[in-house]
Amino acid sequence: RGHRVLAQSIIPGIFHGDQASSHVYGCMDSTDTIKFDTNFHGLMQKAAEKLHIKEHTLIDKDGSNVTLASAIETKGIIGSDRRHYVLDLTRVFPRDANFPDYKQHPTALLRPELIMQYCWQKVREQLERAKQEAIKRKKEEQQKPKKEPAAGDKNQKAAKDDGDEKKKGESV
């Protein structure tokens, strides 16, 4: 049976007050103030793409729209070493429905590998459906009887072609 391990690094400068490290992304306190930094957001977008997380727009207490590529509780911090750190990734992945009591099992989450496999499976299913539909259309086209023009239609087409050639000759 597998085990879940949650780990957290100590961010340089986080215990030394606001001067040493700075909170630049996400929210520290409910939804009152949502921080946003363009550079940090670019890094979060790269990670979000790989983790199949969609950007979303939130409204903070001042009515300002803020777009995040993470859960609102996720915090982006620049440490005193100037490196970028991300904290509180608990809500990045969906909860595991096998553990309905969230308070008793707050870390019962679906693993990113499972989500990735699910996404790839959906892509494979969609491609297979498209392939089957294309094969079906091709068979239907091959089974349709080809309509031969009637004798009168051939004469009308030949007369039209002669008329088109005369028009071309006149314009030259």
Beta strands, then each sheet from edge to edge (+ up, - down):
strand 1: 22-27
strand 2: 34-35
strand 3: 56-59
strand 4: 65-68
strand 5: 75-78
strand 6: 84-87
sheet 1: 2+ 1- 5+ 6-
sheet 2: 3+ 4-
end
